[in-house]
């Protein structure tokens, strides 16, 4: 996971084609952007504001699962 800034070398090295669509809104994304690479090498590109919106919606969905199933979902951390 990274935040990509246009002035950084890793923006050029990221391999993200210019105009890659934002995962959340579908609009063209350019630096600054939130950039994640998935397990199979797929890229997740988000505008910063879209990353916030997606995060809030994911938290809301997890909360609904916890309330419905009456369970607490533990955070998975890397070792």
C-alpha positions, 0 to 999 in steps of 0.5 A: 500500500502506498500514497503516490505523489507525482513528484516521487520516483515511485510514481514513475516506477509504479507501472500505473498507466496514466488515467487508470480509473479509480476503483470506487468512482470510476473517474480517472485517477492521477497523483496523488492517489492511494495505490494497493497491489493485490495478491495476484498483482492486480492494482487498486487505485483510489482518489484520496477522498474515495479511499475515505468513503470506501473505508467508511462503507467497509467499516459499516458493512463489517459492523452490520456483520458483527451485529447480525451474527453477534460476533467480534471480527478480529483484525488480521495483522501480518507477522 
